[in-house]
Amino acid sequence: MNTHTEHAVFHPQAARMNLPGIRSVTLDQPFHWLRAGARDMAKAWPLSLFYGIAFALLGYGLVHGAWNKPHLAMAVTSGFLFVAPVLATVFYCVSHRLEHHHKLPGLFTPLLSWRANPASLGLFALMLVFVLSVWERISAILVGLFLNGSGIGSLADLLTWDAVTQHTNFVLAYLAFGGVLALMVFSLSVVSLPMLLHRKVDFATALVTSFMATKLNFPAMLLWGVLIAGLIAIGMATDFIAMAVIFPWLGHASWHAYRELIERE
């Protein structure tokens, strides 16, 4: 553990809240998380690649299944960022084992990690389902307002320079609404999901802890969010081929982000 992450910037006792201490981290810390994630992936590469390929195929199938419905394809593509923390729980499970020098789990054991805190994890999944349904409706409204009668019939029609320049208002509105929603989901999930798997805490405690960790380390967490979004965008741009490596890498790195942001029990 790096010494500069030992200082807790939030004290739950002073605020009369039953939250763990939250450490301050430096701006360059997200790059350390990526390096730690790469080390975990190298140690558990069969498991990591198995789930990385599975999730890449899932993303490919969802996006291409909605390809000819622009608003749905865009909602699914951008919504992948929203559901990514839930899918990454399998990598949290593996990194947790590696951290304690335990034997690696069986192939399907990480899928059962939700049993550590089923009620709270179930509530989190329901929250994400609600967010995705809201985002799908927002996408439909924006497409109806800005692209109705434009002749755009598939996602491929929109992903061209001419289409982007002709529909600048749509792009800006889509990025604005999507950015606000993505920031909200990121701030509530970046710490909460690994925390729910690792500690017997309730749904609300995990969400508040995650939000406070993001708020109190905003520059570093903003960089972390940009790195995650950028790497996932690269994975999607390669038709999900690179996602088979990028997704497990980010999953393992996210575990280390949680362990450095939240004080040990």
N, C-alpha and C positions, 0 to 999 in steps of 0.2 A: 504493500500500500504506500503510495506516495505521501510524503509528509505534508505537502501543501493541501491535501484534501482532508486533513484531520480536524480542521476548525469547523464546528457546527455554527451555522449562521442563524439557525432557528431553534429556540428552546421551548419544547412543548409544555414544560411545567410552568414557565412564565406566562404562557398564553392560556393556561388551564385546559389544554387539549391533550388527549391521549395519543400523541403522534411521536414517532421516533425522531431523533435529532437529524437535521439535514446539513450536510457538509457543503462548504463553498468549494468550487473547483475553478481552475484557471481556464482561460479561453482555449488553450491548446489541448485540453484534456480529451475532447472527442477523438482526437487522432490516437491517443493512447488506448482508448476503448476499441478502436478499429484494429490496432495491433494485437491487443489481447484477444479479440474475437478471431483474428486470423490464426493465432496460436491454438485456440480451442478447436477450430475447424480442422487444423492439421492433425491434431491428436485424435479427433473423432471423425475423420473424413468419410468413412463408409456410411455412418448414420447421417451426417450432415448433408452429404450429396444425395442420399436416398430421399430425404425429405425436401431438399432443395429442388430436385427434379420433379417430385410429386407436386409441390406447390407451383412450380413454373408451368407444369402441364395444366394445372387447375386454372391459373390465370390466363393462359393461352386459350383454353376452351371457353372461358367466360367471355373474354373480349371478342373473340372471333365468332362466338355464337350470337352476339348482339351487333355484329359489324354493320349490318344494313339498317340499324335503328340508331341514328346519330346520338340522340340524347341518352339512350340506354348504354351504348358503347362508351360514351364519355363518362357516364356515371360509374360504370363498372371499372373503367381504367383508372380514374382518379380515386374511386372508392377502395381500390386495392390498398392504398395507403392507410385507410381507416381500419381495415380488417387485419392488416399485417401484424399488429401486436398480438392478436389472439393466435394466429397461425404460428407465431414465433415462440409460443410457450414450449414447444417440443425442444427448441434449442436452449431455452432457459434451464430445462430439466437436465440436459446433457452437460451444460457448463457448470451447473451446481454440483453434479457428480465429479467432474474434473477438479473443481475447486477443493473438494474434500478428499481427493485421491481415491475415490471409490471406483469400483469396476463399472465400465460403461453399461448402460441399460440394454435390454434386448431391443430388437428392431421396433416393436410396437409399444413398448413400455412408455415412451414419452407421450403417446397419445392418451395415456391414462393419468397424466400429471394433474388434470383438473380435479381428481378425487381428493387432492390435498385441501381444497377449499371450495367444494362444489356450489354452495349457495351463492357466495359472493362472485365467483367466476361466472355463474349462470346469469346473475344480474348484470355483470359487465357485458356479456354477450348480448343480452336483450337491449342494453343501451346502444350497442353498436348497430344492431338490427334497426333500431329506431332512427339512428343517425343516417344510416344508409338509405332508408326509405324516404327520409326528408330530403336528402341530397338528390335522389332520383327524381323527386317531384320538382325540386328547384331546377335541375337540369332540363326537365321537360318544359317548364315555364320559360326559361331563358331561350331555349331553342324555338319555342312557339313565338316569343316576342321578337327575336332578332333574325331568325333564319326561315321563317314561314314564307314559302314561295321563292326561296333562293335557289332551288334546284339541287341542294345538297341532300343526297340520299344515303350516304354512308359515311363512316368515320374517315375513310380514305379521301373523300371529296373535301373534307374540312382540313386535313393535314397537308395542305399545300400552301406555299407562300402567297399565291394570289388570293386564295380563300381567306387567309388570315388578314391580309391587308384590306380586303374588301369588307370584312366584318370585324373591324377593330373594336367597335362598341361591344359586340358579343364577347370577344376574347377578354376584354378588360372586365366586363361584368362577371364572366365565368371565373376568372382568376380571383376577383375580389371576394365573391361568395365562397368559392372553394378554399381560398386561403384562410379566411376567417374560420370556417368549419374545420379545416385541417389543423390549424393552430390549437383550436379548442380540444380536438380529439387527442392531439399529440401531448398537450399539457396534462390531460387527465389520464393518459395511459402509459407515458414513458417510464414511470416508476411503479404505477399501481399493479400492473399485471405480474411482473416478476415478484413483487411484494406479496401479492395474494397467493402465489405458489409457494413462497418461501416462509411466510409467517401466518399465524392464525389471526388475521385481522379482518375486520368487516369491510364491506364494499365502500362505505362512505369514508372511512379512515384512509383507505388506499387512495381514493380519488383526491382527497384534500392533501395528502402527503405529496402526491405526484404534482398537483397544481403548485404547492408551495415550493417544491424543489425546482420547478421550472421558473417560477417568479423570482426566486432568490438567486438563481444562477442564469438569468435570462440571456446574456450574451453567449455563454457557452452552450446553453440549450438551444438557442436560435441557430447557432452553427451546426449543432448536432442534428437538428431537424432539417436544415438545408442539405447536409451531407446524406441523410437518409433519403430525402426526396430526390436528390440528384442521382444517387446510385440506383434507386428503383427506376428512375426515368431511363437510365442507361440500360437496365435490364429489359424494360419494355421496348426500348428502341431496337433491341436486337431480336425482336419477336420472341421474347422471354427465354432465349437461349442462355444469355449471361445471368439471368435471374436464378438459375440453378446453383450458382456460386454466390451471387450477391446476397440473396435472401438469407441463407444460413449464416453467412459472414456477419450481416447486420444483426441477426438474432442473437448470436453469441456475444457480439459487442454490446448489445443492449443489456445483457445480464451484467456485464462489467460496469456499465453506466449506473445501473441500480446499486451495485455493491459499493461504488465509490461515492455516490450521492447520499446514501442513507447510512447512518451510524449502525455499527454492528450491535447485535443484541448482547 
